[in-house]
Amino acid sequence: MQIEANVSREGVLTAKVPDRYRGQHVRIQIEECASPSSSQWQALSAMLDEIDAADIPRRSHREILETLNLFREST
């Protein structure tokens, strides 16, 4: 889960989290928003969301192997 937060000049972190985390111990990892890895992760996450939204039919391992074998035989 990725949550954005504000940090005051005094160093106080303020973030709104889902209700299920109230009263829980959580770990916070800080990444600077301007870092290249952060923007790369956001781009990758957006692509994965698009793939999930495409609703591509899933195939089993066996179905994939059969398709590969047919492709090899046809070339």
N, CA and C atoms as an extended XYZ file, in Angstrom:
225
Properties=species:S:1:pos:R:3:atomname:S:1:resname:S:1:resid:I:1 pbc="F F F"
N         0.850       -1.165        0.000 N   MET     1
C         0.000        0.000        0.000 CA  MET     1
C         0.892        1.221        0.000 C   MET     1
N         0.510        2.192       -0.775 N   GLN     2
C         1.266        3.426       -0.847 CA  GLN     2
C         0.386        4.548       -0.318 C   GLN     2
N         0.910        5.297        0.624 N   ILE     3
C         0.168        6.394        1.230 CA  ILE     3
C         1.030        7.649        1.151 C   ILE     3
N         0.422        8.743        0.746 N   GLU     4
C         1.150       10.003        0.733 CA  GLU     4
C         0.919       10.714        2.064 C   GLU     4
N         1.950       11.424        2.513 N   ALA     5
C         1.870       12.099        3.802 CA  ALA     5
C         2.512       13.476        3.705 C   ALA     5
N         2.173       14.319        4.650 N   ASN     6
C         2.781       15.640        4.767 CA  ASN     6
C         3.692       15.646        5.977 C   ASN     6
N         4.823       16.336        5.851 N   VAL     7
C         5.754       16.471        6.965 CA  VAL     7
C         5.875       17.961        7.275 C   VAL     7
N         5.586       18.309        8.523 N   SER     8
C         5.651       19.723        8.922 CA  SER     8
C         7.107       20.161        9.061 C   SER     8
N         7.314       21.461        9.194 N   ARG     9
C         8.674       21.984        9.379 CA  ARG     9
C         9.295       21.457       10.680 C   ARG     9
N         8.441       21.073       11.620 N   GLU    10
C         8.935       20.518       12.887 CA  GLU    10
C         9.272       19.022       12.755 C   GLU    10
N         8.968       18.440       11.602 N   GLY    11
C         9.282       17.035       11.382 CA  GLY    11
C         8.164       16.078       11.753 C   GLY    11
N         6.944       16.585       11.913 N   VAL    12
C         5.816       15.733       12.274 CA  VAL    12
C         5.166       15.212       10.995 C   VAL    12
N         5.065       13.912       10.906 N   LEU    13
C         4.468       13.263        9.747 CA  LEU    13
C         2.971       13.117        9.962 C   LEU    13
N         2.164       13.541        8.984 N   THR    14
C         0.719       13.438        9.073 CA  THR    14
C         0.220       12.668        7.859 C   THR    14
N        -0.459       11.549        8.127 N   ALA    15
C        -0.992       10.731        7.037 CA  ALA    15
C        -2.333       10.154        7.446 C   ALA    15
N        -3.238       10.034        6.510 N   LYS    16
C        -4.526        9.396        6.763 CA  LYS    16
C        -4.427        7.973        6.251 C   LYS    16
N        -4.725        7.018        7.126 N   VAL    17
C        -4.649        5.605        6.750 CA  VAL    17
C        -6.036        4.975        6.871 C   VAL    17
N        -6.253        3.841        6.186 N   PRO    18
C        -7.535        3.147        6.305 CA  PRO    18
C        -7.835        2.756        7.751 C   PRO    18
N        -9.126        2.661        8.070 N   ASP    19
C        -9.564        2.361        9.439 CA  ASP    19
C        -8.940        1.081        9.994 C   ASP    19
N        -8.690        0.085        9.138 N   ARG    20
C        -8.182       -1.202        9.636 CA  ARG    20
C        -6.809       -1.090       10.291 C   ARG    20
N        -6.096        0.033       10.066 N   TYR    21
C        -4.776        0.204       10.660 CA  TYR    21
C        -4.806        0.979       11.974 C   TYR    21
N        -5.970        1.447       12.366 N   ARG    22
C        -6.050        2.208       13.624 CA  ARG    22
C        -5.703        1.304       14.799 C   ARG    22
N        -4.846        1.800       15.659 N   GLY    23
C        -4.423        1.041       16.828 CA  GLY    23
C        -3.372       -0.007       16.515 C   GLY    23
N        -2.920       -0.072       15.255 N   GLN    24
C        -1.916       -1.062       14.838 CA  GLN    24
C        -0.528       -0.426       14.787 C   GLN    24
N         0.482       -1.277       14.839 N   HIS    25
C         1.859       -0.833       14.625 CA  HIS    25
C         2.142       -0.995       13.138 C   HIS    25
N         2.556        0.064       12.466 N   VAL    26
C         2.860        0.000       11.037 CA  VAL    26
C         4.279        0.489       10.801 C   VAL    26
N         4.839        0.084        9.678 N   ARG    27
C         6.187        0.522        9.305 CA  ARG    27
C         6.050        1.556        8.200 C   ARG    27
N         6.808        2.628        8.302 N   ILE    28
C         6.776        3.691        7.308 CA  ILE    28
C         8.140        3.731        6.622 C   ILE    28
N         8.108        3.689        5.299 N   GLN    29
C         9.330        3.798        4.510 CA  GLN    29
C         9.256        5.108        3.751 C   GLN    29
N        10.275        5.916        3.885 N   ILE    30
C        10.245        7.234        3.270 CA  ILE    30
C        11.051        7.223        1.983 C   ILE    30
N        10.399        7.682        0.900 N   GLU    31
C        11.047        7.859       -0.393 CA  GLU    31
C        10.740        9.272       -0.854 C   GLU    31
N        11.709        9.917       -1.392 N   GLU    32
C        11.477       11.261       -1.895 CA  GLU    32
C        10.671       11.155       -3.184 C   GLU    32
N         9.664       11.985       -3.296 N   CYS    33
C         8.776       11.935       -4.467 CA  CYS    33
C         9.510       12.233       -5.760 C   CYS    33
N        10.558       13.004       -5.697 N   ALA    34
C        11.268       13.383       -6.912 CA  ALA    34
C        12.292       12.336       -7.345 C   ALA    34
N        12.471       11.277       -6.582 N   SER    35
C        13.495       10.293       -6.936 CA  SER    35
C        13.076        9.522       -8.181 C   SER    35
N        14.058        9.147       -9.048 N   PRO    36
C        13.731        8.426      -10.279 CA  PRO    36
C        13.045        7.091      -10.020 C   PRO    36
N        13.449        6.376       -8.977 N   SER    37
C        12.839        5.073       -8.719 CA  SER    37
C        11.366        5.219       -8.366 C   SER    37
N        11.018        6.319       -7.701 N   SER    38
C         9.629        6.557       -7.339 CA  SER    38
C         8.781        6.776       -8.589 C   SER    38
N         9.265        7.570       -9.521 N   SER    39
C         8.501        7.826      -10.744 CA  SER    39
C         8.455        6.576      -11.616 C   SER    39
N         9.526        5.783      -11.609 N   GLN    40
C         9.524        4.537      -12.369 CA  GLN    40
C         8.497        3.572      -11.790 C   GLN    40
N         8.436        3.497      -10.474 N   TRP    41
C         7.456        2.602       -9.848 CA  TRP    41
C         6.040        3.054      -10.168 C   TRP    41
N         5.786        4.338      -10.152 N   GLN    42
C         4.460        4.849      -10.470 CA  GLN    42
C         4.077        4.509      -11.908 C   GLN    42
N         5.040        4.617      -12.832 N   ALA    43
C         4.762        4.284      -14.238 CA  ALA    43
C         4.481        2.793      -14.379 C   ALA    43
N         5.264        1.955      -13.714 N   LEU    44
C         5.056        0.510      -13.762 CA  LEU    44
C         3.718        0.137      -13.142 C   LEU    44
N         3.386        0.755      -12.027 N   SER    45
C         2.124        0.495      -11.361 CA  SER    45
C         0.948        0.868      -12.262 C   SER    45
N         1.052        1.986      -12.978 N   ALA    46
C        -0.007        2.418      -13.893 CA  ALA    46
C        -0.173        1.412      -15.036 C   ALA    46
N         0.952        0.906      -15.566 N   MET    47
C         0.874       -0.087      -16.644 CA  MET    47
C         0.214       -1.372      -16.161 C   MET    47
N         0.568       -1.813      -14.967 N   LEU    48
C        -0.036       -3.028      -14.427 CA  LEU    48
C        -1.528       -2.845      -14.194 C   LEU    48
N        -1.933       -1.664      -13.763 N   ASP    49
C        -3.363       -1.378      -13.600 CA  ASP    49
C        -4.094       -1.462      -14.930 C   ASP    49
N        -3.455       -0.952      -16.010 N   GLU    50
C        -4.065       -1.023      -17.341 CA  GLU    50
C        -4.194       -2.474      -17.803 C   GLU    50
N        -3.176       -3.280      -17.522 N   ILE    51
C        -3.217       -4.693      -17.907 CA  ILE    51
C        -4.345       -5.400      -17.172 C   ILE    51
N        -4.478       -5.141      -15.878 N   ASP    52
C        -5.554       -5.753      -15.102 CA  ASP    52
C        -6.919       -5.317      -15.638 C   ASP    52
N        -7.035       -4.056      -16.032 N   ALA    53
C        -8.302       -3.546      -16.542 CA  ALA    53
C        -8.652       -4.154      -17.893 C   ALA    53
N        -7.637       -4.604      -18.657 N   ALA    54
C        -7.880       -5.188      -19.982 CA  ALA    54
C        -8.593       -6.527      -19.876 C   ALA    54
N        -8.532       -7.154      -18.721 N   ASP    55
C        -9.206       -8.431      -18.482 CA  ASP    55
C        -8.825       -9.481      -19.526 C   ASP    55
N        -7.522       -9.656      -19.708 N   ILE    56
C        -7.007      -10.653      -20.649 CA  ILE    56
C        -7.270      -12.039      -20.069 C   ILE    56
N        -7.832      -12.961      -20.872 N   PRO    57
C        -8.112      -14.299      -20.343 CA  PRO    57
C        -6.826      -14.988      -19.879 C   PRO    57
N        -6.892      -15.624      -18.749 N   ARG    58
C        -5.727      -16.303      -18.181 CA  ARG    58
C        -5.629      -17.712      -18.748 C   ARG    58
N        -4.389      -18.177      -18.896 N   ARG    59
C        -4.168      -19.533      -19.387 CA  ARG    59
C        -3.283      -20.273      -18.402 C   ARG    59
N        -3.466      -21.571      -18.359 N   SER    60
C        -2.669      -22.390      -17.453 CA  SER    60
C        -1.273      -22.601      -18.047 C   SER    60
N        -0.391      -23.087      -17.226 N   HIS    61
C         0.976      -23.390      -17.645 CA  HIS    61
C         0.949      -24.392      -18.812 C   HIS    61
N         0.126      -25.393      -18.684 N   ARG    62
C         0.022      -26.425      -19.726 CA  ARG    62
C        -0.479      -25.829      -21.056 C   ARG    62
N        -1.469      -24.943      -20.986 N   GLU    63
C        -1.989      -24.312      -22.206 CA  GLU    63
C        -0.918      -23.470      -22.897 C   GLU    63
N        -0.125      -22.786      -22.125 N   ILE    64
C         0.953      -21.966      -22.692 CA  ILE    64
C         1.980      -22.849      -23.378 C   ILE    64
N         2.370      -23.949      -22.732 N   LEU    65
C         3.337      -24.869      -23.335 CA  LEU    65
C         2.801      -25.485      -24.622 C   LEU    65
N         1.527      -25.862      -24.644 N   GLU    66
C         0.926      -26.422      -25.850 CA  GLU    66
C         0.943      -25.412      -26.992 C   GLU    66
N         0.642      -24.172      -26.695 N   THR    67
C         0.664      -23.122      -27.710 CA  THR    67
C         2.074      -22.920      -28.250 C   THR    67
N         3.069      -22.919      -27.358 N   LEU    68
C         4.462      -22.783      -27.787 CA  LEU    68
C         4.880      -23.941      -28.687 C   LEU    68
N         4.491      -25.153      -28.320 N   ASN    69
C         4.830      -26.317      -29.138 CA  ASN    69
C         4.191      -26.227      -30.522 C   ASN    69
N         2.926      -25.816      -30.582 N   LEU    70
C         2.263      -25.643      -31.881 CA  LEU    70
C         2.944      -24.593      -32.725 C   LEU    70
N         3.375      -23.517      -32.072 N   PHE    71
C         4.063      -22.437      -32.787 CA  PHE    71
C         5.392      -22.952      -33.350 C   PHE    71
N         6.139      -23.688      -32.549 N   ARG    72
C         7.436      -24.238      -33.012 CA  ARG    72
C         7.240      -25.174      -34.195 C   ARG    72
N         6.198      -26.002      -34.138 N   GLU    73
C         5.934      -26.960      -35.222 CA  GLU    73
C         5.518      -26.250      -36.498 C   GLU    73
N         4.903      -25.100      -36.390 N   SER    74
C         4.404      -24.392      -37.569 CA  SER    74
C         5.500      -23.587      -38.266 C   SER    74
N         6.627      -23.367      -37.607 N   THR    75
C         7.681      -22.552      -38.238 CA  THR    75
C         8.760      -23.386      -38.851 C   THR    75
